[in-house]
């Protein structure tokens, strides 16, 4: 089973590229989606977060805006949040990998925003970085509901610079172009990864 790490800073288009790989038969796991599930009513993160950030749990679910207000820009609180959420996300990821292997999947793609930041690149056969110019990234992110300039800056402060991610990538896919061009780039990367795996076999 080929294991691909997909990463990139906020607003770069990771979800779009992940869907392109899914269309080509890869099974896709997304760290952000896993967190969303854990934050929903009955989710695995509710009880531990309610102990540390009670003001962020409303009607049995995590209010992400309140949680962000508690943790962003506060290193000690952010560390507490990471100590709760990261092990839960890792367990969800391992369960996905086990299920994919059991199902006989040829390729899995794991969409992990902080892949390089948390040292996960060693887990993968190849790492793809999704990228776009800073001005396009900024426009995309600030167009999101509930986003502000300060929140955007706080998120960027937690992420490795895009230029460094590109240097560390096995492949870079750009999303500042027509969707057809991004599709073509994804197709080429997919084909190259499959060809490399075939040669190594």
N, C-alpha and C positions, 0 to 999 in steps of 0.2 A: 504494500500500500504506500503510494507516494504521499508524503506529508509536506504541504506547502504553507508557509507563513505569509499572511497578507497584512501589510501594515501601512501606515501613513498618518500624518497629523490630521487634526480635526478639519473637516470640510474639504478633504482632498478627493473624495469620491470612492472610498473603499467599498461601500455597500453596492455601488453600481458595478464595480469590477467583480466583486464576489458573485453577483447574480449572473454575470457573463460566464464565469467558471461553472456555476451550477447548471447553466443551460448546456454546457458541454459534458455533463455527467459527473462532475465532482460533487461530493457531499460537503456542505459548507456549515461551519460553526462560527458564530459571531459572539465575541466576548460581551459586547454591549447588549445583545439580545439576552444573553444569560443573566446579566445584571438586572435587566428589566423584569425577567421572570422572578428573580429572587426578591425584588422590591414590591411585587404585587401581593395582594392579600393572600396569606397562607404561604408566602415564599420563605425560602430558607434563611434569608437575611433579616427578616422582620424582628424576631425575638432578640438577637444580639444587638441590632441597631437601636431597638427601643430602650435598651439598658444604657447605652452610651449617648445616643442622640434622641431622647424622648420627644423633643419638639419637632423632629422630622418625621415622625410616624403619625399619620392622620387616618382615622377610620380603618386601622388595621393594615395600611399600606404605606410605603415610603413616599413622601412628598419630595421629589427630586430637587425642586427649587429650594425648599427649606434645608435639605441636606447639603446642597452646594453652598448655601449661605453660611452654614455652620463650619464647613471644612475648608473651602477654598480660601487661600491666603492665611490659613492657620496651620502651620506645619505639624504641630503636635496632634491636633484633631484630625488632620489628613492622615497621619500615620495610624491613628486608631482606626479610622475608616478602612484603610488598606489592610490592616491586620485582620479585620472582620471579613471583608469582601473577597480579597485575593484567594484565600484558601478555598472558599466556596466556589469561586469561578474555576479554580484549578480542578476541583473535584468534578464539576460539570463537564469540563473539557475532557477529562480522562474517561468519563462515562460515555461521552460522544465517540471518542476514539475507539473504545472497546466495542461499542455497538457497530461502528463503521467496519471495523476489522471482522467482526462476526458476520456482517452482511456481505463480506467479500468486496468491499469498495476498492476501486483501482486508485482513486485519488481523493484526499480530503484537503480542504482549504480552511485554515483557521484565521479568521479576521480578528486581529489583536492590535488595538491602537498603540499600546505601550510595549510592543514586542521587544524592541531593542532596549528600552529603558529597564525592563525587568529581566533581561538576559535570556529570553526564550529562543533566540535564533538557533541555538544549538540543537533544538528539538526537531528541526526541519531539514528536508532534503534541499529545499530552495526557499529563498525569501523574496517576495515581490513588494516593492514600495510603490504606492500610488501617490502621484504628485501633481501639483498645479502651481502656477505663480502665486506669490503672496497676496497680490491684490484680488485675484479671483477667489482664493481661499477666504480672505476676509469678508468679501461681499456675500459669499455663500453662508458663512457662519452667522454673520450679523442679521441675515434674513430669517434666521430660525426664531420661532416663538420663544419669548422669555430670555433671549440672548442680549447681552450688553457688551459694550467695549471693555469694561473692567473684567467681566466674567471671561470673555475671550482671551484677554491678556493673562489671566490667572491660569486658564487651561493650557495656553501655549507655554507658560513657565514650567509646567510639569512635563513637557514633551521635548524630546531631542529635536534640534533644528532639522528642517527638511533637507538641507544640503548634506548634512552628515548621514541621514538615513539613506539618501541616494547613493552615497559612497559605499555604504555597507551592504547594499542590496545586491542580489544576484540578477534581478530584473527590475526595471523601472517602467511603469505604465503611466502615461500622461493623460490627464482628463480635461485639459484646457483646449480641447478641439471638438470637432463634430463627433457625435456619438458613434457614427460609423467608423471613424478613425480609431477611437478607443476600442471598439469591437474588434477591429483588425489587429490592433496591438495585442489584445488579450488572446486572440486566436493564435497569433505567432508564438507568444510565450507558452501557451498551453501545449502547442505542437512541439516546441523545443524541449519542454520538460518531459513530455511523453517519449520523445525520441531519445533523450539522454538516459532515461530509465530503461528503455529497451536495450540500448547499447550496453549498459552496465550489467543487465541480466545476461 
